[in-house]
Amino acid sequence: MPDLEVESGSLQRMLKDLFAGAAGGIAQVLIGQPFDIVKVRLQTTTQYSNALECARKIFRDEGANAFYKGTLTPLVGIGACVSIQFGAFHWARRRFETSNTSSHPLNPDLSYSQYYLSGAFAGIANSVVSGPIEHVRIRLQTQPHGAARLYNGPIDCVRKLSAHEGVLRGLYRGEAVTILREAQAYGMWFLTFEYLMNADAARNRIKREEISSLKIATYGGLAGEALWLASYPFDVVKSKMQSDGFGEKMRYKSMSDCFRQTWRGEGARGFWKGIGPTLLRAMPVSAGTFAVVEATMKAIN
């Protein structure tokens, strides 16, 4: 009976983590989508000199609705992705706590390297879902406007991508660099947030639950900045590969080839194109995500 109660409690905690993560993911998409389409256009084309010009031309040529192009896919998908991120992070964190309790019963708290590894695990678990979802979103965001468009929606996009070279080489194109990006990004994301939360609690001698919502949002926003600064070059390569052509129109044969061509053609600056709007987006998006997740956890607990 005690074992059953433990298993039931673990399942309940996992479900709460997943639910809170899904709520945070929906907030993330609604806040960040307009910034994201500007970022992707800057990464994958050379027709815009800066983020402001890009946003202005999108609005002029395609209308306000264009800033939410391809939103249905991330709204469903990113909700699932953030749910996986928080569920996997807290699962790994509890595994480390159990191990630490056995070896250091007087101090079972996680080290910051363990927080990073828990976040990296969450990123790798998430990449299985985020890879194809982001591939579809990028295709929809970068396709021509009007009658020249290539895809009629996310389902049509999935079908056509899979028809090119199969699911793995078509829909899952760029998955290797996605895994690298997700591991580094979410390792730094969770590490930064947990460090700031723990430092605040220790400095003010309060429990974590007593930290204000405004501070939670602020620390979440700063964690978002750390996420992108630590992983952005991987994201640029991922976007280039996932907007590349197929067959004779393919420019990049592999992840390493994409890195080489970007360095040769654009230098170090090529790996940071679009970082401005990305960092501008990261603060409110990540702040909103952590604020909603923490508020949801408090409500359901």
RODO-2510 file (C-alpha; in nm, 4 decimals, decimal comma):
residues 301
     n   res          X          Y          Z
     1     m     0,0000     0,0000     0,0000
     2     p     0,2725     0,2582     0,0794
     3     d     0,4334     0,1888    -0,2618
     4     l     0,0995     0,2460    -0,4342
     5     e     0,0541     0,5736    -0,2482
     6     v     0,4040     0,6866    -0,3505
     7     e     0,3368     0,5966    -0,7167
     8     s     0,0008     0,7748    -0,7045
     9     g     0,1634     1,0839    -0,5548
    10     s     0,4396     1,0830    -0,8179
    11     l     0,1850     1,0517    -1,1003
    12     q    -0,0217     1,3339    -0,9530
    13     r     0,2840     1,5605    -0,9306
    14     m     0,3784     1,4756    -1,2889
    15     l     0,0274     1,5568    -1,4158
    16     k     0,0326     1,8898    -1,2314
    17     d     0,3720     1,9739    -1,3846
    18     l     0,2407     1,8886    -1,7321
    19     f    -0,0804     2,0904    -1,6870
    20     a     0,1009     2,3972    -1,5534
    21     g     0,3541     2,3731    -1,8371
    22     a     0,0755     2,3580    -2,0978
    23     a    -0,0819     2,6743    -1,9529
    24     g     0,2570     2,8467    -1,9677
    25     g     0,3066     2,7316    -2,3261
    26     i    -0,0188     2,8868    -2,4456
    27     a     0,0800     3,2179    -2,2831
    28     q     0,4215     3,1894    -2,4495
    29     v     0,2775     3,1584    -2,8000
    30     l     0,0209     3,4375    -2,7669
    31     i     0,2830     3,6818    -2,6376
    32     g     0,5713     3,5842    -2,8625
    33     q     0,4364     3,4959    -3,2070
    34     p     0,4655     3,8448    -3,3677
    35     f     0,8304     3,8703    -3,2545
    36     d     0,8991     3,5192    -3,3783
    37     i     0,7950     3,5747    -3,7386
    38     v     1,0276     3,8780    -3,7567
    39     k     1,3133     3,6684    -3,6126
    40     v     1,2617     3,3860    -3,8646
    41     r     1,2396     3,6248    -4,1630
    42     l     1,5658     3,7950    -4,0579
    43     q     1,7396     3,4590    -4,0128
    44     t     1,6323     3,3090    -4,3437
    45     t     1,6332     3,6004    -4,5929
    46     t     1,8502     3,9019    -4,6769
    47     q     1,5720     4,1359    -4,7972
    48     y     1,5427     4,3229    -4,4650
    49     s     1,8112     4,5503    -4,3206
    50     n     1,6774     4,5401    -3,9633
    51     a     1,3922     4,4175    -3,7463
    52     l     1,1885     4,7391    -3,7706
    53     e     1,1989     4,7373    -4,1506
    54     c     1,1014     4,3697    -4,1493
    55     a     0,8009     4,4316    -3,9241
    56     r     0,6955     4,7349    -4,1287
    57     k     0,7099     4,5449    -4,4596
    58     i     0,5207     4,2460    -4,3203
    59     f     0,2458     4,4798    -4,1997
    60     r     0,2380     4,6756    -4,5271
    61     d     0,2491     4,3807    -4,7675
    62     e     0,0668     4,1082    -4,5756
    63     g    -0,1453     4,2823    -4,3152
    64     a    -0,1630     4,2556    -3,9360
    65     n    -0,2809     3,8934    -3,9467
    66     a     0,0543     3,7946    -4,0985
    67     f     0,2192     3,8369    -3,7574
    68     y     0,0179     3,5345    -3,6447
    69     k     0,0930     3,3201    -3,9513
    70     g     0,1274     2,9569    -3,8539
    71     t    -0,0035     3,0218    -3,5004
    72     l    -0,2307     2,7170    -3,4821
    73     t     0,0649     2,4787    -3,4997
    74     p     0,2632     2,6377    -3,2145
    75     l    -0,0508     2,7102    -3,0096
    76     v    -0,1207     2,3385    -2,9911
    77     g     0,2396     2,2270    -3,0259
    78     i     0,4185     2,4731    -2,7976
    79     g     0,1561     2,4080    -2,5309
    80     a     0,2603     2,0440    -2,5541
    81     c     0,6307     2,1364    -2,5720
    82     v     0,6323     2,3547    -2,2598
    83     s     0,4269     2,0889    -2,0836
    84     i     0,6989     1,8345    -2,1686
    85     q     0,9735     2,0796    -2,0654
    86     f     0,8360     2,1352    -1,7165
    87     g     0,7259     1,7750    -1,6721
    88     a     1,0672     1,6389    -1,7758
    89     f     1,2596     1,9004    -1,5755
    90     h     1,0774     1,8267    -1,2515
    91     w     1,1020     1,4498    -1,3128
    92     a     1,4806     1,4785    -1,3521
    93     r     1,5024     1,7164    -1,0564
    94     r     1,3228     1,4673    -0,8310
    95     r     1,5552     1,1887    -0,9496
    96     f     1,8561     1,3994    -0,8493
    97     e     1,6940     1,4820    -0,5142
    98     t     1,6402     1,1114    -0,4454
    99     s     2,0021     1,0356    -0,5350
   100     n     2,1285     1,3281    -0,3254
   101     t     1,9205     1,2170    -0,0275
   102     s     2,0887     0,8774    -0,0377
   103     s     2,4432     1,0138    -0,0644
   104     h     2,4046     1,3432     0,1290
   105     p     2,1014     1,3075     0,3596
   106     l     2,1776     1,6350     0,5413
   107     n     2,1891     1,8376     0,2186
   108     p     1,9837     1,6816    -0,0647
   109     d     1,9485     2,0092    -0,2575
   110     l     2,0520     2,0060    -0,6221
   111     s     2,3828     2,1543    -0,7316
   112     y     2,3624     2,4044    -1,0155
   113     s     2,5221     2,1545    -1,2530
   114     q     2,2331     1,9208    -1,1676
   115     y     1,9828     2,1975    -1,2419
   116     y     2,1533     2,2445    -1,5790
   117     l     2,1442     1,8702    -1,6527
   118     s     1,7763     1,8528    -1,5538
   119     g     1,7034     2,1380    -1,7946
   120     a     1,9120     1,9792    -2,0701
   121     f     1,7196     1,6533    -2,0226
   122     a     1,3944     1,8497    -2,0541
   123     g     1,5213     2,0065    -2,3763
   124     i     1,6194     1,6735    -2,5297
   125     a     1,2832     1,5188    -2,4345
   126     n     1,1107     1,8209    -2,5840
   127     s     1,3070     1,8100    -2,9130
   128     v     1,1157     1,5043    -3,0350
   129     v     0,8038     1,7221    -3,0521
   130     s     0,9516     2,0681    -3,1045
   131     g     1,1615     1,9688    -3,4089
   132     p     0,8752     1,8980    -3,6502
   133     i     0,6472     2,1620    -3,4968
   134     e     0,9030     2,4378    -3,5492
   135     h     0,9867     2,3062    -3,8952
   136     v     0,6213     2,3415    -3,9989
   137     r     0,5948     2,6867    -3,8372
   138     i     0,9082     2,8097    -4,0189
   139     r     0,7813     2,6807    -4,3552
   140     l     0,4498     2,8609    -4,3043
   141     q     0,6209     3,1824    -4,1914
   142     t     0,8682     3,1962    -4,4810
   143     q     0,6463     3,0844    -4,7698
   144     p     0,5436     3,3378    -5,0398
   145     h     0,2331     3,5466    -4,9800
   146     g    -0,0933     3,5135    -5,1746
   147     a    -0,1395     3,2865    -5,4761
   148     a     0,2254     3,1782    -5,4746
   149     r     0,2031     3,0184    -5,1307
   150     l     0,3245     2,6593    -5,1054
   151     y     0,1144     2,5244    -4,8189
   152     n    -0,2554     2,5614    -4,7382
   153     g    -0,2038     2,5116    -4,3661
   154     p    -0,0140     2,3024    -4,1119
   155     i    -0,1674     1,9671    -4,2118
   156     d    -0,0910     2,0281    -4,5794
   157     c     0,2620     2,1343    -4,4823
   158     v     0,3198     1,8142    -4,2805
   159     r     0,1938     1,6043    -4,5697
   160     k     0,4136     1,7765    -4,8292
   161     l     0,7274     1,7781    -4,6122
   162     s     0,6855     1,4075    -4,5404
   163     a     0,6306     1,3355    -4,9107
   164     h     0,9702     1,4813    -5,0093
   165     e     1,2105     1,2430    -4,8360
   166     g     0,9964     1,0651    -4,5765
   167     v     0,9199     1,1656    -4,2200
   168     l     1,2756     1,1487    -4,0831
   169     r     1,4587     1,3379    -4,3604
   170     g     1,1637     1,5573    -4,4550
   171     l     0,9536     1,6507    -4,1528
   172     y     1,2420     1,5969    -3,9080
   173     r     1,4996     1,7907    -4,1101
   174     g     1,7390     1,9754    -3,8771
   175     e     1,6667     1,7476    -3,5807
   176     a     2,0343     1,7040    -3,4843
   177     v     2,0885     2,0775    -3,4394
   178     t     1,7467     2,1034    -3,2717
   179     i     1,8611     1,8552    -3,0045
   180     l     2,1824     2,0546    -2,9457
   181     r     1,9905     2,3810    -2,9256
   182     e     1,7232     2,2448    -2,6914
   183     a     1,9725     2,0860    -2,4509
   184     q     2,1835     2,4023    -2,4220
   185     a     1,8864     2,6388    -2,4213
   186     y     1,6766     2,4698    -2,1544
   187     g     1,9763     2,3774    -1,9445
   188     m     2,0530     2,7497    -1,9177
   189     w     1,6842     2,8494    -1,8896
   190     f     1,6063     2,6400    -1,5852
   191     l     1,9517     2,6913    -1,4315
   192     t     1,9180     3,0721    -1,4475
   193     f     1,5630     3,0748    -1,3115
   194     e     1,6398     2,8389    -1,0243
   195     y     1,9566     3,0308    -0,9339
   196     l     1,7703     3,3630    -0,9205
   197     m     1,4807     3,2157    -0,7212
   198     n     1,7108     3,0418    -0,4717
   199     a     1,9289     3,3529    -0,4333
   200     d     1,6224     3,5679    -0,3630
   201     a     1,4852     3,3249    -0,1048
   202     a     1,8238     3,3016     0,0698
   203     r     1,8867     3,6771     0,0583
   204     n     1,5475     3,7660     0,2059
   205     r     1,5236     3,4582     0,4300
   206     i     1,1870     3,3551     0,2946
   207     k     1,0370     3,0427     0,1418
   208     r     1,0331     3,0101    -0,2357
   209     e     0,6508     3,0190    -0,2269
   210     e     0,6655     3,3662    -0,0715
   211     i     0,8486     3,5266    -0,3641
   212     s     0,6181     3,7788    -0,5331
   213     s     0,4651     3,7221    -0,8773
   214     l     0,6441     4,0307    -1,0096
   215     k     0,9821     3,8886    -0,9068
   216     i     0,8931     3,5477    -1,0540
   217     a     0,8103     3,7163    -1,3850
   218     t     1,1315     3,9214    -1,3728
   219     y     1,3492     3,6173    -1,3024
   220     g     1,1664     3,4261    -1,5749
   221     g     1,2360     3,7085    -1,8195
   222     l     1,6064     3,7123    -1,7331
   223     a     1,6161     3,3350    -1,7772
   224     g     1,4741     3,3858    -2,1265
   225     e     1,7588     3,6220    -2,2135
   226     a     2,0115     3,3638    -2,0891
   227     l     1,8416     3,0911    -2,2941
   228     w     1,8866     3,2734    -2,6242
   229     l     2,2331     3,4138    -2,5579
   230     a     2,3518     3,0595    -2,4847
   231     s     2,1908     2,8872    -2,7827
   232     y     2,1243     3,1383    -3,0631
   233     p     2,3866     3,0189    -3,3169
   234     f     2,2264     2,6724    -3,3080
   235     d     1,8870     2,8338    -3,3712
   236     v     2,0160     3,0223    -3,6755
   237     v     2,1489     2,7005    -3,8298
   238     k     1,8222     2,5228    -3,7498
   239     s     1,6166     2,7950    -3,9200
   240     k     1,8405     2,7906    -4,2283
   241     m     1,8111     2,4128    -4,2611
   242     q     1,4357     2,4085    -4,2023
   243     s     1,3690     2,6776    -4,4634
   244     d     1,6066     2,5226    -4,7189
   245     g     1,4853     2,3737    -5,0452
   246     f     1,4603     2,0071    -5,1387
   247     g     1,6369     1,8100    -5,4090
   248     e     1,8335     2,0316    -5,6488
   249     k     1,7285     2,3433    -5,4539
   250     m     1,8933     2,2214    -5,1311
   251     r     2,1800     2,4465    -5,0183
   252     y     2,2843     2,2689    -4,6969
   253     k     2,3751     1,9002    -4,7010
   254     s     2,4060     1,8686    -4,3230
   255     m     2,4284     2,0626    -3,9977
   256     s     2,8088     2,0923    -4,0230
   257     d     2,7794     2,2074    -4,3848
   258     c     2,5330     2,4773    -4,2793
   259     f     2,7714     2,5952    -4,0052
   260     r     3,0592     2,6055    -4,2587
   261     q     2,8640     2,7942    -4,5253
   262     t     2,7289     3,0463    -4,2766
   263     w     3,0783     3,1143    -4,1392
   264     r     3,2299     3,1371    -4,4887
   265     g     2,9577     3,3611    -4,6297
   266     e     2,8630     3,5812    -4,3344
   267     g     3,1293     3,5368    -4,0678
   268     a     3,0488     3,5396    -3,6967
   269     r     2,7733     3,7980    -3,7496
   270     g     2,5808     3,5426    -3,9533
   271     f     2,5172     3,3362    -3,6403
   272     w     2,3580     3,6317    -3,4602
   273     k     2,1210     3,7695    -3,7257
   274     g     1,7867     3,8506    -3,5662
   275     i     1,9203     3,8420    -3,2092
   276     g     1,7747     4,1891    -3,1372
   277     p     1,4040     4,1045    -3,1784
   278     t     1,4710     3,7642    -3,0233
   279     l     1,6012     3,9181    -2,6992
   280     l     1,3222     4,1762    -2,7085
   281     r     1,0719     3,8928    -2,7357
   282     a     1,2446     3,6709    -2,4798
   283     m     1,1833     3,8928    -2,1774
   284     p     0,8003     3,9149    -2,1928
   285     v     0,7559     3,5626    -2,3320
   286     s     0,9704     3,3880    -2,0716
   287     a     0,8376     3,6133    -1,7942
   288     g     0,4823     3,5239    -1,8916
   289     t     0,5637     3,1543    -1,9143
   290     f     0,7155     3,1243    -1,5670
   291     a     0,4553     3,3562    -1,4098
   292     v     0,1675     3,1499    -1,5535
   293     v     0,3324     2,8166    -1,4635
   294     e     0,4017     2,9234    -1,1038
   295     a     0,0514     3,0737    -1,0650
   296     t    -0,1072     2,7580    -1,2073
   297     m     0,0953     2,5383    -0,9736
   298     k    -0,0163     2,7465    -0,6731
   299     a    -0,3791     2,7281    -0,7872
   300     i    -0,3893     2,3508    -0,8386
   301     n    -0,1938     2,2765    -0,5224
***
